[in-house]
Amino acid sequence: MDALIIEGPARLKGSVRVSGSKNTALPLLFASLLFDQEVRFENVPRLWDIETTLSLLQSMGTESHWDKATGQVSIFPQVREKVAPYEWVKKMRAGILALGPLVAKYGEARVSLPGGCAIGARPVNFHIDALKQMGVSVEVEGGYIHARVKSRLTGARIVFPQVTVTGTENILVVAACAEGVTTIENAAQEPEVIALGQVLLAAGAEIEGLGTATLRIKGGTLKVPEAPIVIPPDRIEAGTWIAAALVTRSELTITGCDPAVLASIIEPFRAMGAKIETRQDLNELFVEPCSVYQPIQVETQPYPGFATDMQAQMLTTMCMASGRSTIRETIFENRFMHVAELRRLGAQIETHGNLAVVDGPSFFQGAPLMATDLRASASLVLAGLCAEGSTKISRIYHLDRGYQRLDEKLIGLGARIQRISE
Ligand code: EPU
């Protein structure tokens, strides 16, 4: 297993390019199951979760080619096994995204039920209940979701009790192939959902309301979009770079990003006192830190609110502010695993249920740390960058699942980081 050793404190300099979005690429790669011909992708990030997805698709009979140097992926969907096995879904819960496309295209799917993960129980009952409303019988047997279309897929009025990103994605795909009209209320408005909807539109689906809480989808026959599917930049990676600039008190240009989807991520960093210039025409951000950061209050919310996937990185940044900051995590019940690790560096953070109270500024001293999940790992890397001395972060595979070689990009900006295997 790899570990990172970071020598801090780091001062970063220059510009960094954001890679393709993990959470956009995953549903789109699974959506290739909807087609019979080659589906082409560009700007696919080099991540473990992409590796896992392509392996999972291959286990179904699909062939794929991934040119890692250019980020181009071709998928030739020829499904023999309509099964997403436990061996892959246990590695990556996003394997649940096979459910919608398999049911939509083949009328049948056996998808391993994802277990809980470090950040919460993360059930998939909303996906299952919505499928049942659309003419699908669903049974859970032997740890698998077994879904089968009873006679035909039919449009329905789906009201999600809580916003669910992958739930909206699965049902959007099914609705695009169902007979009649489906409405999805309390739908996720995340840019990742919009990107999937746009590909379905290019494939011939009729969808209204993308980017709002109510989607109206008229099902029909889909055909492969003619142009390659280009994965947009990762907004969470862009946000992580803003945090990196702040904690290291470095000026940073963040290129290849889409400032339009970053408003709710940028806003609290600005409230802390950072100057963040958005250059929409250049797809760039320019971040300028300041000497004293103001404490702030933040609450995670579904998009367009502040992303839960930025909570851990924000928490590390709050440790640098002068005074008491708070962050309330409203999406996942157990997403403060990084707090205990940050405390080992000297952070003063108390948690009360879903509220973290941070007293700053802290002066971090390097220490050995353990990564527990993807975004927690990113927050520990940020902490290591501003800590005095050496910070070793073990189990860094979590980071590699979702960030394209964050350590190499940081080294390119002047950080002193070593990757070792232990
Ligand atoms: N929920 C249910 N039942 C369901 C579905 C969701 O109770 O059937 C609950 C969840 O337990 C959670 C909340 O609803 O409390 C929201 O979960 P959601 O379904 O939106 O999460 P997800 O679709 O499993 C995606 C991202 C996550 C991101 C969340 C929230 C992908 C592949 N994953 O997960 O990304 O945190 O939305 O924005 O898109 C990450 O990249 O690090 C990551 C965890």
Residues whose N, C-alpha, C, O or C-beta is under 5 A from the ligand:
A	BS01	EPU	N23 A94 R122 P123 V124 N125 F126 H127 Q162 V163 T164 V165 T166 G167 T308 D309 I331 F332 L374 R375
